[in-house]
Amino acid sequence: MYINQSIYQKLDNVCAEYGAQWIAVTKLRPVDALAELYAMGKRSFGENKAQELCDKYEILPKDIDWHFIGHLQTNKVKQIIDKVSTIHAVDSMKLLNEIQKEASKINKKVAIFIQMYVAQEETKYGFSPEEMLDFFDQFQAENYPNISIQGIMAMASFTDNKSQIEEEFCRVKTMLAAINSDYNMTLSEMSIGMSGDYNIALKCGATRLRIGNILFN
């Protein structure tokens, strides 16, 4: 058994309580582990490497809802665009333009999250608060008919300081409200929370969790 069934059930229960969804982060996991998840009823899987996603896509059932959750290079967009429903980490206008270009070629609408940088770590990607506003200053929905912005994605600092994590997630919620107010938008989704901090994320309004490590035995 690859899957910790008690954690699986706990995630289902807590997400039902908060009206959220969880994505099984399956990067570096064998196909047999994904097949076990599928047999348990899971359909939303997240990968962060284009080639690994494509390899698994070819083997596994086609009703899986694939999410690309990692840093995406523009030259990899073409590789995954026909396979994913959602791209969680759009961190540049250049990447947004490339997604629009490739999605338009296959007449597909792709859901995306704009990545915000909130962590106190240089290894994380995303827009600063000022850059987020600059992004939405430039964004014109009519120029992106094949893109649907869902909301904001962020990763908190890797720390045991729960107050710091909560403060970082709350900044995402504040930014989402500011964007909706300043740009007359109705974004409602926050892709925040992973294995170590999902409980805090849910209390801060998370609608999508990305869960990997704790899910697997």
Buried (B, 14 or more C-beta within 10 A) or exposed (E): EBBBEEBBEEBBEBBEEBEBBBBBBBBEBEEEBBBBBBEEEBEBBBBBBBEBBBEBBEEBEEEBBBBBBBBBEBEBBBBBBBBBBBBBBBBBBEBBBBBBBBBBEEEEEBBBBBBBBBBEEEEBBBBEBEBBBEBBEEBEEEEBEBBEBBBBBBBBBBBEEEEBBBBBBBBBBEBBEBBBEEEEBEBEBBBBBBBBBBBBBBEBBBBBBBBBEBBBE
